Amino acid sequence: MKVTVILCTYNRSKSLTRALESVAASQMPNSIGWEVLIVDNNSKDETREVAESFCSEDPIHFRYVFEAQQGKSFALNRGIQEASGDILAFIDDDITVEPAWLFELTNPLTDEQWAGTGGRVYLPNDFSPPPWMAIEGNQSLLSILALFDLGSKAHVLSKPPIGNNMAFRKRVFKKYGGFRTDLGPTPGSEIRYEDTEFGSRVMNGGEKILYVPSAVVRHDVEERRLKKSYFLNYHFDYGRALIREKGERRHIGFMPRSVVSLSNRFLNILPRRAWYWIRESNPQKRFFNKCRVWTTAGEIVEIYRRSND
């Protein structure tokens, strides 16, 4: 078995250094070959210099690829194309991994019953949520900061893993295709969902993905991600991603689906969610409901855009 870790990066040379240092300390058996493929998605900072320093110090375990087509999904698909491993693990440039992470995440894939794995994602030890952010229950907003913690026991996932801590057999991409390029963040856009859409596609195909709580990474939280404006922009683009993920849908009788969808959101969903937002006095619940309004607004904009293409 050979493992390729695909790390796509854009203009984060400082956090990239920390991420690569943590992966370089990976504790892997000598019998397992592994490499880290650094896919530079057209960065303008010192990313290339940082990556090439790791490649020169350890050419066995580090490789550098430049992908000029802007967009994370383009970088991810380039990484899949260039990877030499039969197991592909994915991390981001703003995380750090524990020394046993790579082995714990990929070792279950020696069992053919698993198409992929998803690990545990913690936030920084010093993370302190702002007072308007709910962190518990159905109204928790922590998942937007890439928290993925489903407990301490391994089990079959009922929802897809997230892209900063997951692994799949390379053959899975040959069977189900790569990451959708109409999803995934680009400069100036927080449209994401490329990772969970792919995981959902695999699971809908009848494949099994294992949750591996012992494969742990920690995800940085930039200061900008603790502002209300970030959460609102995120939810707006999340709404757009939900519509994109659905793709083209059949007419309802002679009525275009877009007309029905817009009417439902304007006349039903948006007023109801706006009412929940306006009437709520609890600051955390109020902001959660406001985010849902922004999600609906994003859906409306995307449905309208698609209907006029």
Secondary structure, DSSP 4 states (H G I P E B T S, - for coil): -EEEEEEEESS-HHHHHHHHHHHHT----TTSEEEEEEEE-S--SSHHHHHHHHHHH-TTTEEEEE--S-SHHHHHHHHHHH---SEEEEE-TTEEE-TTHHHHHHGGGGSTT-SEEEEEEEPPTT----TT---SGGG--GGGGT-B---SS-EE-SS---TTSEEEEHHHHHHH----TTSS-BTTB----HHHHHHHHHHHTT--EEEEEEEEEEE---GGGGSHHHHHHHHHHHHHHHHHHH-S---BTTB-HHHHHHHHIIIIIHHHHHHHHHH--SHHHHHHHHHHHHHHHHHHHHHHHHHT-
